[in-house]
Amino acid sequence: MPAHKSPIHAVTFDAGGTCLHPWPSVGSVYAKVAAAWTGRRFSPRELSRRFSELWRTRTEFDHSRAAWMQLVDEVFAGLVEEPPSRTFFGQLYRHFGQPEVWRVDPHLRPLLVRLRARGLRLGLISNWDLRLRPLLRALKLEPAFDAIVISAEVGFAKPSPAIYLHAAEILQVAPEQILHVGDDPRADYEAARQAGYRAVLLVPGQKHVRRPSIGSLRQLAPWFRHFAGLQLRSRTGI
């Protein structure tokens, strides 16, 4: 794709895995709720491993309650006598809607302040269910964004370009003047580019800033400065 010359007027972010992270881990939360129900101990590491392996197979996950129920049943297959859908799934589902189960990326809030100070509009584009907006409100993140586009609310999900184009309409910024930041190569990086956005892939743990990826949100500001082809609206940069 040819390099863009027009300045960036908006930055959008993915939610889960980019701005928000399960705390202390998916497996830890699963183990805690399952133990409270069954009276047995479960390995958080094993549950996290099972979840990660199954999650990679969900290329068309619709984030409905039924889809989550099926996934959780598969995570616990062979570990419990009755599937979670008949026992503790409801408790687990409600638990993941609570702010104490999530941690906001430590670099996100100062980054949003700096971007806002440069006159950029900010958006959040997420494949998530209806629990996300109340969660953002509880985490005091909702006011930080000019547009919050959630797949369960709008009826289409990443990697469809439609969700990106919808966000661009709300932001009132042309797609080619928006930079999207997310951790999924297909749903965030490739899909955003197909919608006309510019994109940078978040690869946690990456030590050096390399196009087109960053190792943490902390690297986004120097990434802007390093790649002059992606100019900010402000001539002074970030």
Secondary structure, DSSP 8 states (H G I E B T S, - for coil): -----S-B-EEEE-SBTTTEEESS-HHHHHHHHHHHHHS----HHHHHHHHHHHHTT-TT----HHHHHHHHHHHTTTTSSS-GGGTTHHHHHHHTTSGGGEEE-TTHHHHHHHHHHTT-EEEEEE---TTHHHHHHHTT-GGG-SEEEEHHHHS--TTSHHHHHHHHHHHT--GGGEEEEES-IIIIIIHHHHTT-EEEEE-TT--S-BTTEESSGGGHHHHHHH-TTS-BSSTT--
